[in-house]
């Protein structure tokens, strides 16, 4: 069963919440990939560090939303901020993995901001 199929089975989630969970998980995955690709390059250390931070925050936020945690709004704010900072760092690099990561992170930040406004 895919992640979207699993998330769709959680009845109490709105479409926006489902989308946010999915994009947070995608952000975590792409950040792990980007961080791994940056390893060993001194010019990419900040990118790798920020990607690892986002991977942790985004996956935690997805889990908190799935279980309807009272702390989800605070994590949405932290996740959006981390995604925006990391996307800006990734934009500084020409590597394909950085560009893909930046695109996903901007989408994740937007989705998390939607969750904050809900």
C-alpha positions as CSV (number, residue, x, y, z in Angstrom):
1,X,0.0,0.0,0.0
2,X,1.4,3.4,-1.0
3,X,1.7,6.3,1.5
4,X,-1.1,8.2,-0.2
5,X,-3.4,5.1,0.1
6,X,-2.5,4.8,3.7
7,X,-3.1,8.5,4.4
8,X,-6.4,8.3,2.6
9,X,-7.6,5.7,5.1
10,X,-7.4,8.2,8.0
11,X,-11.0,9.4,7.8
12,X,-10.7,12.5,10.0
13,X,-8.0,14.2,7.8
14,X,-9.0,17.0,5.4
15,X,-7.6,17.0,1.9
16,X,-5.2,19.8,2.9
17,X,-4.0,17.7,5.8
18,X,-3.5,14.6,3.6
19,X,-1.6,16.7,1.1
20,X,0.6,18.2,3.8
21,X,1.4,14.8,5.3
22,X,2.4,13.5,1.8
23,X,4.5,16.5,0.9
24,X,6.2,16.5,4.3
25,X,7.2,12.9,3.7
26,X,8.4,13.7,0.2
27,X,10.4,16.6,1.6
28,X,12.0,14.3,4.2
29,X,13.0,11.8,1.5
30,X,14.4,14.4,-1.0
31,X,16.3,16.1,1.8
32,X,17.9,12.8,2.8
33,X,18.9,12.3,-0.8
34,X,20.3,15.8,-1.1
35,X,22.2,15.6,2.1
36,X,23.8,12.3,1.1
37,X,24.8,13.8,-2.2
38,X,26.4,16.8,-0.5
39,X,28.6,14.6,1.8
40,X,32.3,15.1,1.3
41,X,32.1,18.5,-0.3
42,X,33.1,21.3,2.0
43,X,31.1,23.8,0.0
44,X,28.0,21.8,0.6
45,X,28.2,21.3,4.4
46,X,25.5,23.9,5.2
47,X,23.2,22.4,2.6
48,X,23.6,18.9,4.0
49,X,23.1,20.2,7.6
50,X,19.9,22.1,6.7
51,X,18.6,19.1,4.7
52,X,19.1,16.8,7.6
53,X,17.2,19.3,9.9
54,X,14.3,19.5,7.4
55,X,14.2,15.7,7.0
56,X,13.7,15.3,10.8
57,X,11.3,18.2,11.2
58,X,9.2,17.3,8.2
59,X,8.8,13.6,9.1
60,X,8.0,14.5,12.7
61,X,5.4,17.0,11.5
62,X,3.8,14.4,9.2
63,X,3.6,11.9,12.2
64,X,2.1,14.6,14.5
65,X,-0.6,15.4,11.9
66,X,-1.5,11.8,11.4
67,X,-2.1,11.3,15.1
68,X,-3.9,14.7,15.5
69,X,-1.4,16.1,17.9
70,X,-2.0,19.3,19.8
71,X,1.5,20.4,18.8
72,X,1.0,20.1,15.0
73,X,0.5,23.8,14.5
74,X,3.8,24.6,16.2
75,X,5.6,22.0,14.1
76,X,3.9,23.3,10.9
77,X,5.5,26.7,11.6
78,X,8.9,25.2,12.4
79,X,8.7,23.0,9.3
80,X,7.8,25.8,7.0
81,X,10.6,28.0,8.3
82,X,13.2,25.2,8.0
83,X,12.0,24.4,4.5
84,X,12.3,28.0,3.3
85,X,15.8,28.3,4.7
86,X,16.9,25.1,3.2
87,X,15.3,25.9,-0.2
88,X,17.2,29.2,-0.2
89,X,20.5,27.3,0.5
90,X,19.7,24.6,-2.1
91,X,19.0,27.4,-4.7
92,X,22.6,28.6,-4.3
93,X,23.9,25.3,-5.8
94,X,23.6,24.1,-9.4
95,X,23.5,20.4,-8.5
96,X,20.3,18.7,-9.8
97,X,19.6,17.2,-6.3
98,X,19.7,20.7,-4.8
99,X,17.4,22.1,-7.4
100,X,14.9,19.2,-7.0
101,X,15.1,19.6,-3.3
102,X,14.5,23.3,-3.4
103,X,11.3,22.8,-5.5
104,X,9.9,20.2,-3.1
105,X,10.7,22.3,-0.1
106,X,9.0,25.4,-1.4
107,X,5.8,23.3,-1.9
108,X,6.2,21.8,1.6
109,X,6.6,25.2,3.2
110,X,3.4,26.4,1.4
111,X,1.5,23.4,2.5
112,X,2.7,23.8,6.1
113,X,1.7,27.5,6.0
114,X,-1.8,26.4,4.9
115,X,-2.0,24.1,7.9
116,X,-1.0,27.0,10.2
117,X,-3.8,29.1,8.9
118,X,-6.4,26.3,9.3
